[in-house]
Amino acid sequence: MNGKIWFHADDFGVTAQQAQKILACHREGVLNSISILPNTPSLGEALEILDKEDPKAEIRRVLHLNFVEGKPLAGADKVPLLVDKEGFFNKSFIRLFLWNITKISTKRNRLKQQIKLEIAAQLRAVTSQYNYRITAIDSHQHYHMIPIVLDSLLEVLSEQEFEHLRIRQIRIPCDPVSPLVHTQGMPKRVPVMNLVKWCILKIYAGRSQVLLKSRGIQSPVFFGIFFTCEMKWEVVKTLLPAYQSYAGRKASELELMFHPGNLTAAYELLDARNKELADFYMSDNRFYEAECLKLLGVNSKDT
């Protein structure tokens, strides 16, 4: 049994203030893993705050590949298929998911080349421009689960420029079902939209697992899709023992995904035009998820 649990925060570093709020969950709770958005204007400041908080890099540092919001680091002119006329990312998960199926031959190659250019640029931002000391990769809204994106990522990681990184883990964000269904009362609490997300992500989960395993890359057992943005104390304390037990049977690490660290105004967003993302970043649930991470810390000290 491995036994390691990653209490992980997505979306680190949108602003310096948000980075501070997330790291408070490390100082006061159990947070021991973060994934940073590489195209945020606050990247340097957020990493400076992180290094001051965690000089020995005891917090697992993950790259949060971003094709969702903000501007591409490769330059909008280099990745026109991924952006709008103003140079902001504008392709939804479903759009890229469908393009993965429908674009063939020359069109597919063009799309893949642009994805690879952007992945390389985002990797450089946290390895060449700044020494973020990454050991793992995931993605904003799980775009890397789309085959053309995952294939592009693995090809970029195989290039001479990046092969020294030795990425140890890549997330497969698809919760196992049995811990949920065997915990009384919890299946009916899963939000319908999260169930839909899980079903979509499940389509290529097996394929992703095979590809990563063939390259010696691990994927911890995951807990966080069924209750995305609902990882509150009452949910986590009820389900965590079942997921720990499942991970133990698989001799695997376990990753819990949280979204602490709220923004306070729309202008702080990487794309202030996006109301859906504004609601996501300013949701009260981010307070509750931060509270959960801190309560888990208190609970662990009492046991």
HELIX and SHEET records of a PDB file:
HELIX    1   1 ALA A   16  ARG A   27  1                                  12    
HELIX    2   2 LEU A   43  GLU A   53  1                                  11    
HELIX    3   3 ALA A   76  LYS A   78  5                                   3    
HELIX    4   4 PRO A   80  LEU A   82  5                                   3    
HELIX    5   5 PHE A   93  THR A  102  1                                  10    
HELIX    6   6 SER A  105  THR A  127  1                                  23    
HELIX    7   7 HIS A  140  MET A  145  5                                   6    
HELIX    8   8 PRO A  147  SER A  158  1                                  12    
HELIX    9   9 GLU A  163  LEU A  165  5                                   3    
HELIX   10  10 SER A  178  VAL A  181  1                                   4    
HELIX   11  11 PRO A  187  ARG A  189  5                                   3    
HELIX   12  12 VAL A  192  LYS A  202  1                                  11    
HELIX   13  13 ALA A  205  SER A  214  1                                  10    
HELIX   14  14 TRP A  233  ARG A  249  1                                  17    
HELIX   15  15 ALA A  266  GLU A  268  5                                   3    
HELIX   16  16 LYS A  275  TYR A  281  1                                   7    
HELIX   17  17 ASN A  285  ASP A  302  1                                  18    
SHEET    1   A 7 GLN A 169  ILE A 170  0                                        
SHEET    2   A 7 ALA A 136  SER A 139  1                                        
SHEET    3   A 7 ARG A  60  LEU A  65  1                                        
SHEET    4   A 7 SER A  33  ILE A  36  1                                        
SHEET    5   A 7 ILE A   5  PHE A  12  1                                        
SHEET    6   A 7 LEU A 254  PHE A 258  1                                        
SHEET    7   A 7 VAL A 221  PHE A 223  1                                        
END                                                                             
